Amino acid sequence: MSISIYSATLPMMTRQLTALLRILEKAEGYAAERKFDVNFFVEDRLAPDMLPFKFQIQNATDQVKFTAARLSGKTPPAWPDEEKTFAELKARIGKALDYAQTFTPEDLAGGDERQVTVKIGGQEKTISGEAYFLNRSLPNFYFHVTTAYDILRHRGVPIGKGDFLA
């Protein structure tokens, strides 16, 4: 069985972002139940030297827009990383979901063979769309979604594997 670059990318990323949005909604319920400001999570992190929760959401959504745009040969939109509240982070996930919905399988057809230019180690490199997705985009996407999940789970939000897997 052969799968298209489209079916391996945007539907999977959309499903995972939708699960992440539901996880954020559970975090809101958890904060309300315990009577603390959900915005506490925005700057939270697992270790002092890691980037905060908001960065995890920003980067996960960036991976979606970059993957869709690069594999389709389009220029990705610029989304400044200005989110300061939980509501703004949820809106950013919504924006990424909306953007992903603008692409069709035909838009990404041949994207695995298309050459894309990315910065790796501070230097621009041109690689195939397939190598970009499998070696850069997909691992980064899951790393940041998982880290966002881990930060909330670490703080006691009642989420589990089923929430992550949607």
N, CA, C and O of each residue as an XYZ file, in Angstrom:
664
protein
N       0.845     -1.180      0.000
C       0.000      0.000      0.000
C       0.887      1.239      0.000
O       1.873      1.321      0.732
N       0.522      2.170     -0.815
C       1.251      3.427     -0.909
C       0.398      4.543     -0.323
O      -0.799      4.631     -0.598
N       1.014      5.385      0.476
C       0.271      6.527      1.014
C       0.833      7.802      0.411
O       2.025      7.889      0.115
N      -0.018      8.771      0.235
C       0.411     10.042     -0.350
C       1.044     10.918      0.722
O       0.832     10.715      1.918
N       1.816     11.884      0.278
C       2.431     12.821      1.222
C       1.340     13.605      1.949
O       1.499     13.969      3.114
N       0.241     13.860      1.257
C      -0.874     14.557      1.909
C      -1.426     13.718      3.058
O      -1.549     14.209      4.180
N      -1.758     12.455      2.786
C      -2.379     11.631      3.829
C      -1.433     11.382      5.001
O      -1.885     11.088      6.108
N      -0.143     11.494      4.771
C       0.838     11.300      5.847
C       1.087     12.575      6.647
O       1.741     12.532      7.689
N       0.575     13.704      6.173
C       0.903     14.969      6.829
C      -0.310     15.650      7.445
O      -0.562     15.506      8.641
N      -1.052     16.380      6.649
C      -2.070     17.276      7.195
C      -3.208     16.591      7.951
O      -3.599     17.092      9.005
N      -3.761     15.475      7.474
C      -4.807     14.844      8.296
C      -4.285     14.407      9.674
O      -4.981     14.551     10.678
N      -3.063     13.876      9.713
C      -2.483     13.442     10.982
C      -2.202     14.647     11.889
O      -2.495     14.617     13.084
N      -1.634     15.696     11.308
C      -1.321     16.883     12.107
C      -2.605     17.561     12.603
O      -2.659     18.055     13.729
N      -3.621     17.578     11.760
C      -4.911     18.163     12.143
C      -5.534     17.375     13.295
O      -6.045     17.954     14.253
N      -5.484     16.073     13.189
C      -6.025     15.227     14.258
C      -5.304     15.496     15.574
O      -5.934     15.599     16.626
N      -3.987     15.609     15.507
C      -3.210     15.814     16.726
C      -3.428     17.205     17.313
O      -3.499     17.360     18.532
N      -3.535     18.220     16.452
C      -3.816     19.570     16.968
C      -5.209     19.639     17.587
O      -5.416     20.340     18.577
N      -6.155     18.919     17.010
C      -7.504     18.878     17.581
C      -7.455     18.231     18.961
O      -8.121     18.694     19.887
N      -6.677     17.174     19.104
C      -6.497     16.535     20.419
C      -5.831     17.509     21.388
O      -6.210     17.580     22.557
N      -4.851     18.251     20.909
C      -4.163     19.225     21.764
C      -5.134     20.311     22.230
O      -5.084     20.738     23.384
N      -5.998     20.747     21.348
C      -6.999     21.749     21.715
C      -7.908     21.211     22.819
O      -8.237     21.937     23.757
N      -8.309     19.967     22.715
C      -9.144     19.359     23.765
C      -8.372     19.235     25.082
O      -8.947     19.392     26.159
N      -7.091     18.958     24.995
C      -6.249     18.887     26.193
C      -6.184     20.260     26.862
O      -6.246     20.354     28.088
N      -6.062     21.309     26.079
C      -6.050     22.660     26.634
C      -7.389     22.985     27.300
O      -7.427     23.657     28.330
N      -8.477     22.510     26.713
C      -9.787     22.717     27.321
C      -9.883     21.986     28.665
O     -10.491     22.496     29.606
N      -9.294     20.812     28.754
C      -9.269     20.098     30.038
C      -8.435     20.868     31.061
O      -8.770     20.888     32.245
N      -7.357     21.499     30.610
C      -6.530     22.306     31.507
C      -7.327     23.498     32.030
O      -7.194     23.876     33.194
N      -8.146     24.083     31.176
C      -8.998     25.196     31.629
C      -9.969     24.719     32.709
O     -10.163     25.396     33.719
N     -10.573     23.559     32.494
C     -11.490     23.012     33.487
C     -10.789     22.704     34.799
O     -11.327     22.947     35.879
N      -9.593     22.170     34.691
C      -8.792     21.849     35.873
C      -8.479     23.119     36.669
O      -8.601     23.134     37.894
N      -8.081     24.172     35.974
C      -7.759     25.435     36.640
C      -9.003     26.035     37.291
O      -8.936     26.533     38.415
N     -10.119     25.992     36.603
C     -11.355     26.541     37.160
C     -11.791     25.770     38.401
O     -12.201     26.360     39.400
N     -11.696     24.450     38.323
C     -12.067     23.580     39.444
C     -11.228     23.879     40.681
O     -11.738     23.862     41.802
N      -9.956     24.150     40.480
C      -9.025     24.395     41.583
C      -8.822     25.875     41.877
O      -8.017     26.255     42.727
N      -9.567     26.695     41.157
C      -9.607     28.142     41.393
C      -8.237     28.827     41.250
O      -7.811     29.586     42.121
N      -7.558     28.536     40.125
C      -6.351     29.298     39.808
C      -6.430     29.737     38.359
O      -7.179     29.173     37.561
N      -5.653     30.742     38.037
C      -5.653     31.331     36.698
C      -4.964     30.383     35.716
O      -3.791     30.046     35.882
N      -5.705     29.960     34.694
C      -5.162     29.026     33.705
C      -3.941     29.621     32.989
O      -3.128     28.879     32.438
N      -3.810     30.936     32.995
C      -2.668     31.569     32.338
C      -1.346     31.261     33.026
O      -0.279     31.562     32.491
N      -1.417     30.661     34.211
C      -0.211     30.173     34.882
C       0.578     29.255     33.951
O       1.808     29.274     33.944
N      -0.141     28.451     33.165
C       0.509     27.472     32.296
C       1.298     28.100     31.144
O       2.231     27.483     30.630
N       0.938     29.304     30.741
C       1.521     29.918     29.537
C       3.043     29.985     29.613
O       3.720     29.708     28.623
N       3.577     30.340     30.745
C       5.036     30.467     30.906
C       5.658     29.271     31.617
O       6.855     29.265     31.905
N       4.845     28.265     31.896
C       5.339     27.098     32.637
C       6.274     26.264     31.764
O       6.188     26.289     30.536
N       7.155     25.537     32.411
C       8.123     24.671     31.726
C       8.497     23.538     32.661
O       8.255     23.611     33.866
N       9.079     22.503     32.113
C       9.479     21.350     32.929
C      10.845     21.536     33.577
O      11.121     20.957     34.628
N      11.683     22.327     32.965
C      13.036     22.566     33.475
C      13.386     24.031     33.246
O      12.898     24.643     32.295
N      14.225     24.599     34.105
C      14.548     26.017     33.981
C      15.151     26.422     32.634
O      14.978     27.558     32.192
N      15.848     25.506     31.992
C      16.523     25.877     30.742
C      15.722     25.529     29.488
O      16.250     25.612     28.379
N      14.462     25.143     29.648
C      13.653     24.819     28.467
C      12.719     25.970     28.134
O      12.442     26.824     28.976
N      12.245     25.984     26.917
C      11.311     27.019     26.492
C       9.928     26.727     27.074
O       9.585     25.568     27.308
N       9.126     27.785     27.310
C       7.849     27.619     28.015
C       6.751     26.980     27.170
O       6.899     26.755     25.969
N       5.660     26.703     27.845
C       4.482     26.094     27.236
C       4.053     26.834     25.970
O       3.764     26.213     24.948
N       4.014     28.161     26.045
C       3.559     28.919     24.876
C       4.433     28.624     23.656
O       3.916     28.555     22.541
N       5.731     28.450     23.838
C       6.613     28.132     22.720
C       6.259     26.771     22.135
O       6.320     26.587     20.920
N       5.895     25.825     22.976
C       5.561     24.485     22.493
C       4.358     24.559     21.546
O       4.336     23.901     20.506
N       3.363     25.365     21.917
C       2.174     25.534     21.078
C       2.550     26.281     19.803
O       2.144     25.893     18.708
N       3.320     27.344     19.945
C       3.725     28.135     18.771
C       4.506     27.276     17.784
O       4.272     27.346     16.578
N       5.419     26.477     18.285
C       6.240     25.687     17.379
C       5.453     24.542     16.749
O       5.652     24.238     15.573
N       4.576     23.911     17.497
C       3.747     22.841     16.923
C       2.887     23.394     15.791
O       2.763     22.769     14.738
N       2.297     24.563     16.009
C       1.465     25.157     14.954
C       2.324     25.629     13.784
O       1.892     25.564     12.634
N       3.525     26.101     14.068
C       4.439     26.479     12.984
C       4.765     25.278     12.101
O       4.850     25.407     10.880
N       4.945     24.123     12.711
C       5.268     22.932     11.921
C       4.151     22.611     10.936
O       4.413     22.164      9.820
N       2.912     22.837     11.346
C       1.774     22.580     10.457
C       1.806     23.544      9.279
O       1.698     23.129      8.126
N       1.954     24.836      9.574
C       1.929     25.803      8.463
C       3.148     25.638      7.559
O       3.021     25.743      6.339
N       4.319     25.383      8.128
C       5.516     25.199      7.299
C       5.411     23.940      6.442
O       5.781     23.953      5.269
N       4.912     22.866      7.020
C       4.780     21.616      6.269
C       3.822     21.796      5.103
O       4.143     21.441      3.968
N       2.656     22.341      5.380
C       1.660     22.543      4.318
C       2.216     23.439      3.220
O       2.119     23.112      2.038
N       2.793     24.560      3.608
C       3.286     25.513      2.611
C       4.469     24.955      1.831
O       4.481     24.999      0.601
N       5.438     24.445      2.526
C       6.651     23.976      1.837
C       6.375     22.800      0.916
O       6.917     22.741     -0.188
N       5.549     21.871      1.348
C       5.287     20.707      0.507
C       4.387     21.038     -0.683
O       4.320     20.284     -1.654
N       3.702     22.167     -0.595
C       2.851     22.586     -1.716
C       3.542     23.620     -2.598
O       2.998     24.028     -3.624
N       4.731     24.038     -2.203
C       5.457     25.034     -2.988
C       5.006     26.457     -2.731
O       5.323     27.353     -3.514
N       4.271     26.686     -1.648
C       3.781     28.022     -1.306
C       4.675     28.646     -0.234
O       5.479     27.966      0.405
N       4.516     29.926     -0.060
C       5.226     30.634      0.997
C       4.386     30.562      2.272
O       3.208     30.919      2.258
N       4.986     30.103      3.373
C       4.200     30.013      4.610
C       3.847     31.409      5.133
O       4.623     32.351      4.970
N       2.688     31.535      5.755
C       2.326     32.828      6.340
C       3.205     33.136      7.552
O       3.732     32.228      8.196
N       3.354     34.400      7.848
C       4.112     34.819      9.035
C       3.130     34.991     10.189
O       2.182     35.772     10.107
N       3.367     34.264     11.240
C       2.561     34.393     12.449
C       3.489     34.819     13.580
O       4.266     34.003     14.076
N       3.422     36.074     13.994
C       4.299     36.488     15.100
C       3.961     35.716     16.378
O       2.800     35.406     16.643
N       4.965     35.421     17.139
C       4.798     34.665     18.387
C       4.504     35.639     19.523
O       5.369     35.927     20.350
N       3.269     36.141     19.549
C       2.901     37.179     20.515
C       1.870     36.709     21.546
O       1.379     37.511     22.340
N       1.548     35.442     21.537
C       0.523     34.946     22.448
C       0.999     35.062     23.901
O       2.107     34.658     24.255
N       0.111     35.635     24.724
C       0.440     35.825     26.136
C      -0.581     35.173     27.069
O      -0.377     35.107     28.281
N      -1.682     34.692     26.487
C      -2.733     34.086     27.305
C      -3.088     32.705     26.764
O      -2.776     32.359     25.624
N      -3.737     31.947     27.601
C      -4.191     30.615     27.214
C      -5.183     30.723     26.058
O      -5.140     29.930     25.118
N      -6.074     31.708     26.134
C      -7.063     31.908     25.066
C      -6.362     32.201     23.736
O      -6.787     31.705     22.693
N      -5.307     32.991     23.764
C      -4.574     33.296     22.535
C      -3.871     32.051     21.986
O      -3.769     31.883     20.771
N      -3.394     31.190     22.864
C      -2.765     29.945     22.408
C      -3.802     29.024     21.763
O      -3.522     28.385     20.749
N      -4.994     28.955     22.348
C      -6.064     28.167     21.738
C      -6.438     28.744     20.374
O      -6.694     27.998     19.429
N      -6.471     30.060     20.276
C      -6.792     30.701     18.995
C      -5.719     30.385     17.952
O      -6.027     30.210     16.774
N      -4.471     30.313     18.384
C      -3.392     29.978     17.447
C      -3.555     28.549     16.919
O      -3.335     28.296     15.735
N      -3.931     27.636     17.781
C      -4.200     26.271     17.322
C      -5.342     26.300     16.305
O      -5.276     25.633     15.272
N      -6.379     27.068     16.601
C      -7.494     27.200     15.669
C      -7.059     27.762     14.330
O      -7.532     27.319     13.283
N      -6.159     28.736     14.359
C      -5.641     29.324     13.117
C      -4.881     28.280     12.300
O      -5.009     28.231     11.077
N      -4.095     27.452     12.973
C      -3.348     26.402     12.274
C      -4.305     25.361     11.684
O      -4.100     24.887     10.566
N      -5.337     25.013     12.431
C      -6.321     24.066     11.920
C      -7.035     24.642     10.691
O      -7.235     23.945      9.696
N      -7.410     25.907     10.771
C      -8.066     26.559      9.630
C      -7.139     26.598      8.418
O      -7.570     26.342      7.293
N      -5.884     26.914      8.646
C      -4.912     26.987      7.542
C      -4.742     25.616      6.891
O      -4.723     25.507      5.665
N      -4.620     24.588      7.699
C      -4.442     23.236      7.156
C      -5.633     22.837      6.284
O      -5.468     22.123      5.295
N      -6.823     23.295      6.649
C      -8.028     22.950      5.890
C      -8.059     23.595      4.504
O      -8.869     23.204      3.663
N      -7.198     24.567      4.256
C      -7.190     25.218      2.939
C      -6.429     24.399      1.901
O      -6.428     24.754      0.722
N      -5.788     23.320      2.313
C      -4.979     22.497      1.405
C      -5.724     21.229      1.029
O      -6.439     20.640      1.840
N      -5.543     20.827     -0.210
C      -6.141     19.598     -0.724
C      -5.029     18.601     -1.022
O      -3.855     18.972     -1.062
N      -5.389     17.346     -1.231
C      -4.371     16.373     -1.637
C      -3.641     16.810     -2.912
O      -2.444     16.563     -3.060
N      -4.356     17.452     -3.817
C      -3.734     17.915     -5.060
C      -2.674     18.988     -4.798
O      -1.673     19.058     -5.511
N      -2.892     19.822     -3.779
C      -1.922     20.865     -3.445
C      -0.575     20.277     -3.048
O       0.473     20.845     -3.354
N      -0.608     19.143     -2.369
C       0.636     18.538     -1.885
C       1.171     17.444     -2.805
O       2.229     16.870     -2.545
N       0.442     17.159     -3.874
C       0.887     16.113     -4.806
C       2.296     16.433     -5.293
O       2.564     17.536     -5.769
N       3.182     15.469     -5.170
C       4.573     15.664     -5.568
C       5.409     16.384     -4.527
O       6.599     16.620     -4.734
N       4.794     16.730     -3.412
C       5.514     17.447     -2.363
C       6.664     16.670     -1.771
O       7.632     17.259     -1.289
N       6.571     15.342     -1.801
C       7.662     14.527     -1.275
C       8.909     14.643     -2.144
O      10.024     14.446     -1.662
N       8.724     14.962     -3.422
C       9.864     15.114     -4.335
C      10.290     16.571     -4.503
O      11.377     16.848     -5.012
N       9.445     17.490     -4.081
C       9.758     18.918     -4.194
C      10.957     19.252     -3.302
O      11.071     18.730     -2.193
N      11.823     20.095     -3.771
C      12.963     20.533     -2.983
C      12.525     21.688     -2.073
O      11.902     22.644     -2.535
N      12.849     21.595     -0.802
C      12.524     22.649      0.151
C      13.812     23.123      0.816
O      14.745     22.350      1.032
N      13.832     24.390      1.126
C      14.998     24.972      1.784
C      14.620     25.297      3.221
O      13.633     25.983      3.488
N      15.433     24.786      4.138
C      15.202     24.999      5.569
C      16.529     25.338      6.240
O      17.608     25.052      5.721
N      16.409     25.957      7.412
C      17.614     26.217      8.194
C      17.856     25.031      9.113
O      16.987     24.641      9.894
N      19.047     24.468      9.005
C      19.454     23.361      9.866
C      20.802     23.761     10.458
O      21.771     23.980      9.732
N      20.848     23.852     11.770
C      22.088     24.266     12.412
C      22.503     25.670     12.012
O      23.692     25.980     11.942
N      21.497     26.534     11.745
C      21.781     27.920     11.384
C      22.155     28.129      9.924
O      22.386     29.261      9.499
N      22.217     27.057      9.160
C      22.576     27.174      7.749
C      21.426     26.698      6.879
O      20.735     25.734      7.209
N      21.233     27.390      5.757
C      20.196     26.969      4.825
C      20.639     25.729      4.068
O      21.758     25.651      3.561
N      19.732     24.761      4.005
C      19.996     23.527      3.272
C      18.769     23.208      2.436
O      17.637     23.459      2.849
N      19.002     22.660      1.276
C      17.909     22.239      0.413
C      17.844     20.719      0.455
O      18.826     20.025      0.194
N      16.662     20.227      0.790
C      16.442     18.786      0.916
C      15.116     18.442      0.239
O      14.327     19.332     -0.079
N      14.879     17.163      0.024
C      13.617     16.748     -0.572
C      12.483     16.956      0.430
O      12.700     16.973      1.641
N      11.286     17.111     -0.096
C      10.116     17.242      0.768
C       9.948     16.048      1.687
O       9.566     16.194      2.848
N      10.236     14.864      1.162
C      10.138     13.658      1.976
C      11.122     13.703      3.150
O      10.747     13.419      4.288
N      12.371     14.059      2.873
C      13.366     14.152      3.946
C      12.982     15.249      4.938
O      13.139     15.080      6.147
N      12.484     16.360      4.429
C      12.047     17.455      5.302
C      10.947     16.964      6.248
O      11.030     17.157      7.461
N       9.924     16.332      5.687
C       8.811     15.898      6.525
C       9.232     14.826      7.524
O       8.947     14.939      8.716
N       9.907     13.791      7.042
C      10.245     12.663      7.910
C      11.330     12.979      8.937
O      11.300     12.450     10.048
N      12.286     13.833      8.580
C      13.435     14.075      9.457
C      13.396     15.390     10.214
O      14.129     15.553     11.190
N      12.563     16.332      9.794
C      12.514     17.640     10.451
C      11.116     17.944     10.996
O      10.921     18.088     12.203
N      10.161     18.037     10.090
C       8.827     18.483     10.456
C       8.120     17.540     11.428
O       7.693     17.958     12.505
N       8.001     16.282     11.051
C       7.278     15.328     11.891
C       7.901     15.178     13.282
O       7.175     15.256     14.272
N       9.222     14.964     13.394
C       9.791     14.863     14.746
C       9.595     16.146     15.564
O       9.285     16.077     16.754
N       9.772     17.310     14.937
C       9.564     18.568     15.657
C       8.117     18.726     16.095
O       7.846     19.126     17.228
N       7.199     18.415     15.209
C       5.776     18.527     15.540
C       5.447     17.684     16.772
O       4.872     18.188     17.737
N       5.805     16.423     16.739
C       5.482     15.553     17.865
C       6.253     15.926     19.134
O       5.725     15.788     20.237
N       7.469     16.387     18.994
C       8.238     16.813     20.169
C       7.500     17.930     20.901
O       7.344     17.877     22.121
N       7.046     18.941     20.161
C       6.423     20.095     20.808
C       5.011     19.792     21.306
O       4.613     20.299     22.355
N       4.251     18.981     20.579
C       2.931     18.578     21.071
C       3.095     17.755     22.350
O       2.367     17.959     23.322
N       4.038     16.840     22.346
C       4.281     15.996     23.519
C       4.767     16.824     24.699
O       4.345     16.588     25.831
N       5.637     17.781     24.457
C       6.142     18.613     25.549
C       5.023     19.457     26.143
O       4.960     19.621     27.361
N       4.133     20.000     25.302
C       2.981     20.754     25.823
C       2.122     19.836     26.710
O       1.720     20.219     27.809
N       1.853     18.638     26.218
C       1.100     17.649     26.991
C       1.812     17.388     28.324
O       1.179     17.390     29.380
N       3.119     17.164     28.270
C       3.880     16.819     29.473
C       3.854     17.929     30.518
O       3.775     17.655     31.716
N       3.920     19.169     30.071
C       3.883     20.285     31.026
C       2.555     20.275     31.771
O       2.527     20.408     32.995
N       1.460     20.120     31.044
C       0.147     20.112     31.688
C      -0.026     18.882     32.589
O      -0.556     18.989     33.695
N       0.413     17.739     32.120
C       0.303     16.510     32.920
C       1.127     16.622     34.195
O       0.690     16.205     35.267
N       2.320     17.189     34.070
C       3.208     17.388     35.224
C       2.538     18.255     36.287
O       2.775     18.072     37.481
N       1.707     19.191     35.859
C       1.027     20.094     36.798
C      -0.284     19.524     37.311
O      -1.018     20.200     38.031
N      -0.580     18.288     36.945
C      -1.743     17.621     37.521
C      -2.996     17.615     36.672
O      -4.017     17.073     37.096
N      -2.952     18.201     35.487
C      -4.136     18.165     34.634
C      -4.467     16.700     34.357
O      -3.596     15.937     33.938
N      -5.711     16.303     34.585
C      -6.081     14.877     34.447
C      -6.232     14.462     32.970
O      -7.339     14.345     32.443
N      -5.106     14.251     32.346
C      -5.068     13.816     30.953
C      -4.237     12.543     30.878
O      -3.394     12.286     31.737
N      -4.481     11.769     29.865
C      -3.749     10.520     29.699
C      -3.505     10.229     28.232
O      -3.763     11.058     27.359
N      -3.009      9.046     27.988
C      -2.651      8.629     26.635
C      -3.839      8.740     25.680
O      -3.670      9.131     24.525
N      -5.025      8.403     26.150
C      -6.218      8.497     25.318
C      -6.482      9.912     24.844
O      -6.932     10.123     23.718
N      -6.200     10.889     25.707
C      -6.359     12.291     25.310
C      -5.355     12.658     24.230
O      -5.684     13.350     23.267
N      -4.140     12.191     24.401
C      -3.075     12.486     23.435
C      -3.376     11.846     22.081
O      -3.186     12.468     21.035
N      -3.842     10.615     22.109
C      -4.110      9.890     20.869
C      -5.452     10.255     20.235
O      -5.749      9.835     19.117
N      -6.246     11.024     20.937
C      -7.553     11.488     20.446
C      -8.453     10.313     20.184
O      -9.596     10.491     19.765
